[in-house]
Amino acid sequence: MMADVFVSFGFGTIGIARRGPVTIIRLQRPERLNAYTPEMGEDLVAAFRAMTDDESVAAVVVTGEGKAFCAGADHGCFTEPPGPSGLRIGEEAFVKGFAAELRDHPKLLIAAFNGAAVGIGVSMSLCFDLRLAATDSRLKLNFAEHGIMPGFGATYVLPHLVGLGQAKKLLLCEPLIGAGEALAIGLVDEVCAPADLIERACALGAAAARLRPGAARKIKRALNRSVEEGFAAALQAEAASDLRKEARA
């Protein structure tokens, strides 16, 4: 397969490529292990919003350039003047209030951990639908070490993924976890050889593209609602869905 051609986007902190119905977003600050900045947040918000109504896109895969996915927030954001966006970390839309929009995004969102994922590199992925990890990747939820409350609804989503005890262990005791253990507790959904990671993520995205138009979005919404509002809400969403009516037609 030909190499993906990434086009720099916005402030240049991410690159975007297409494989048929799958968009690949690559965090591209490899000299800083793709550490997060407000500019990266602004770029991610703009990219995700641009794909919301794009019917040619069925899935979005997010990965990192080089040997890391995202090494957490760039420490320079706390000690140096603001970058080109003019924003301090926490003032940008991605951190300030994008989590609900990200979780409800109509496309299938897949995180592909190609190496280290730290802090916000992990918490942002909790709003995605699937998380894949290369065998050599490591995840670290080190918020407590820095006296920071996790964001992106992590205190809600993480216990639902891994259980309350494991969530407390990760956030309060042993924040570093390898790919195999992350798979065992449900923090990631698959572990792949590094060379196969993007291929597998794109294959899952392409599978979503073969579904009946609108079906993936509606089922995803019902699944999310079932977790957020409980069993009764799931029954209500299933009964009310027009997918049942369409199937009978």
N, C-alpha and C positions, 0 to 999 in steps of 0.2 A: 504494500500500500504506500502511496505517495505521502510524504510528510505533510502534516497540517500546516497551512499558511495562516499565521496569526496577524491580524491587523490591530495596531495599537488604537486604544480607545480613550477618549476624554483626556484626562491628565497624564495618560500613558502608563498608569499603574496596572492595567490589565490589557490582555490581547484577546481577540475574538476570532474564532475559526468556525467553519461549518463542515459537517459531515452529513450530507443529506438533511434529514429532519432534526438532526442533533446539533445544537450550538455548544461549542466548547469555550468556556471562559477560563483563561489562564492568568493567575496572579503573576505579575512579571516585575518583581523587584528582587531578582535572584542574588544581587550583591548584598542584600539585607535579609536573605532567606525569606523573601516575600512578606516581610513584616508589614503589619497593617498601619495605614495612615488615614487621616480624614479624606485625602484625595482618593485613596483606594475605595473608601466608603462611598464617596460621591460617584465614582465611576461604576461601582457595582449597582447602586440604585438606578442610575441612568440605563445601564445595560439590561437589568431585569425588567424595568418598566418598558423598554423598547420592544421586548419580546412578548409582553403580556397579550397583545392582540395580533401577533404575527401567526397566522394560521399555518405557515410553512414550518414552524418550529413546534416539535412535540416534546422535546426534552432539552434540558440544559445540564451540562457536565461542568463542574468547577474543579480545577486542579491548580498546581503550582509549577512555575518554571524552575528547572534545576533540581536540587536535592531536597527541597523542602516544600511543604504545602503552604504553611504560613506560620512564622515564628512568633505569633502574638503581636501585640501593639509595639510599634517602633518606639524605643525609649526616648528618641529625639523629640517625639511629639510632646513630651512632658517638660523638656528642658530647653528647647530651641524655639525661635519665633515660628509662627504659623507658616505653612507652605503656600503654594500657589492658590489654594482655595480660600485662604484667609481664615480658616476655621481651626479651632483647637479641637483636640480629640474629645468626643462626646457632644460636640455642637453639630456634627454632620448628621444628615437624615438617617444614614444606615444604622448608627448606634442610637440615635435619639428616638426613633419611632418606626423603623421599617420592619421590625420582626414579624408583626401580624400580617403585613402585606406579603412578606417573603413566604411565610408558612402557607398562606392562601393563594400563592401564585398558581395560575392555571396549568403551567407546564410541569412535567415530571422533573424534579430537581435532584441531581446526583452529585454528591461530593466524592472526589477521587483523591484520597490522601496518598500522595506520592513520596512522602517523607515526613519530617517533623511537622506536627500540627499542635500549636500551643495557644492557650488562652482563647482569644476571640477566633482563632483559626479552628477551634473545636466548637465553640458555642454557636457560631454562625451556622455551622452544619447541622445543628439540632433542629433548625427550621426546614431542612431539606427532607426529601422523601426517602432517599437511600444514601447510605455511606459505604463506600468501598475503600479498602486500604491495601497498599502494597505490603508484602511480607516484612519489609524492613522499616515500615513506618512506626512512629511513636507518637502517642497523643498525651498531652499534658494539660490538665485543668488547674492551673496554678494561681487562680484568683486570690485565694486566701493568703498565699505567700506575700502578695502585694497589697493586702488589705482592701481588695476590690470585690464588690458584689458582682457575681456573674450576670450577664445580660442575655438578650435574645430568648427570654423565657426559660433559661436553663434550669432554674430551680423547680420548674413545673415539668418540663419535657424530660429531663434526665432521669428522675425517679420513675417515670412511666416507661422509659426504655430499659433501664437496668435494674430497677427496684430501689427502694428507699435506702437500704443499707449500703448497696454498692455506690449509690450517688453520694452518700455521706463520706464513704471511704475515699472516693475520687476527689471530692471537693475539700475535705477536711484532713485527710491523713496521708494518702499515697496518690498524688495527682498524676504520676507518670504510669502509662500503661502501654504495653506492646500490642501489635496487631492481633496476635493470636488470642490474648486474653480479652481484648476489646470485642472480638468476635464471640467469644464464649459467653460474655455477659450481655451481649446485645447492643453494644455501643456502635459497632459496625455490622453491616449485613453480609459482607463477603470479604475474603482476603484473597488477593491475587499476586502472582509473580509480578515484579515491577514492570517487566516488558509487556505484560498482558493487561495492565490496569486500565488504560484508556480504551483499549479495544473492547474490554468487557463492559465498561461503563457506557460506551456508545452503543453496544449491542442491546443493552437494556433500554436505552433511550429509543433506539430504532423499533424495538418491540412495542413500545407504547404508541408509536406512530401508526402501527398496523391496526389499532383498535378503531371502532366506529367513532366518527368525529364527535367530540364532546363527551364521550363516555369516560375517558380517563379523568377529565376534570371533575365530572360529577361524582364519580366513585371516590376520588381522592378527597373531595370536600366532605362526603358522607363519612369516610373513615376518620378524618380529622375531627369532625363534629362528634363522633362516637367517643373519642378519647376525651375531648374537652367537656362534653355535656352528659356522657353516660349512655347506658344501654337504651333507655327510653327514647333518647334523642336519636339514636341510631335507627331504631324501629320506625320512628316518625320520618326520618330522612329517606329511608328505603321505600316506605309506603308512598311518600309524596313525590318521589323522583319520576320524571317523565321518561326515564329509561325503561321503566316497566311498561308504560303505555306504548312506547316506540317498539318494544320487542313483540307486543301483541299485534302490531299493525301489519 
